[in-house]
Amino acid sequence: MCLAIPGKILEIFPDAMDTALVDIAGVRRRVSLGLLQEDPPHAGDWVLIHVGFALSKVSEEDAAEQMRTLQLLGEHQAAMEEVRGYGLGEDQSATDPAADRNGPREGPDQRTK
């Protein structure tokens, strides 16, 4: 199943091949904004993300609804595993203070332990 998960753009890195730092349910990752060049997002915008690429901009309400839908379908954990799997080469300890406190985020239930 193809999963798209919403994330909020925290910072945009224009010199880094149109990438942004995005918060996805508390996990910070770099994602590519290359597919959104016709309507570029800005810090604070919400986007739907799949395998490290922002696919479309969405409202905050639509982002919340997407997360609820993923949970109802039982796909929330799979989506979060996917999110943890792509970082586009980013060192998590540099951008995610929780990474140092909690150790590596390898398993789907790492945050609940």
N, C-alpha and C positions, 0 to 999 in steps of 0.2 A: 504494500500500500504506500502511496506517496503521501507524505505528511508535510504540511506547511504550518509553521508555528509562528505566532506573532512575537515581535520584539520591538522595544523602544530604542530609537537611536540616541546614544549619549554624546557621541563625538564623531565628526567626519574627518577623514584623512585624505584630502584631495591629492596629495603628492604620492600616495601609496596605492595607485591604480584604482581610485574611486572606492575605497573601503571605508567602513564605519565601525566604531565600537558600539555594539548593541547589547542591551540587557534583555535576556530571554528568561523570564521567570526566575530572576536572581543569578543567572549564569551569564557572564560577559564573554562575548565572542566578537571577533572581527568578521564582518560579512562583506561581500562584494555588492556594490550599488550599480554595477555596470549595466544591468538590465533596466534601470530606471532613468536613463539619461534624458528621455523626453520630458519627464516630470521629476526632476531630482528632489529627493527628500532632504530635510534639514534636521538638525538636532532637535529632539523632542517629538518628531514624527514617529508613527508606528508603521511597521512594515511586516508583511508575511514573508517568511524565510524558509527555503528548502535547500539542503545540502550546501550551505554557506553562501547562498545568493538571495538577495532581497528580490522577491517576485513582483510585489505591488505594494503601494501605500494603502493603509486602511485607517479608519478612525479608531479612537481608543475604545469606543463601544463595540465595534466589530472585532477588535483584538480580544476583548474580554469574552465575547460570544464564541470566538474561535477556540479559546482555551476551554470554555465550558463544553463545547462540542467534542473536543479531543478527550476530555475527561469522561463524558457520557459514553463515548465509543470505546473507552478503555485504551485509548492510544496515547494518553498523556506521557506515560513512562517511556514508550518507544520514541516519542518525539523528543523527550529530554535526552535520551541516550544518543539520538542523532545529533542534537545540539552539542553535547559534550564531545562528540567525535570530530567536529571541525573547529579549528581555531585559526586556519590560514597561517600557520607558523607562528602564532602569537604566544609569547611566554605568559602564561596565566598569572604567575606571581607578580608580574609587572603591572597588571591592570586589575587584578582581583585580589583584594586584601584577604579574603576568606580562603584563598588557595593556600596561603602559608599556614593559617591556623588549622585548617581541616585536612591538610594533606592532599594527595592527588584524588581527583574525582573520577574514579575508574568504573565503579559499579552504579547501577540505576538507583540503588537505595543509599548511596554514600552520604547524602545530605541528611538522612533521617537517623543516622547512628550517632 
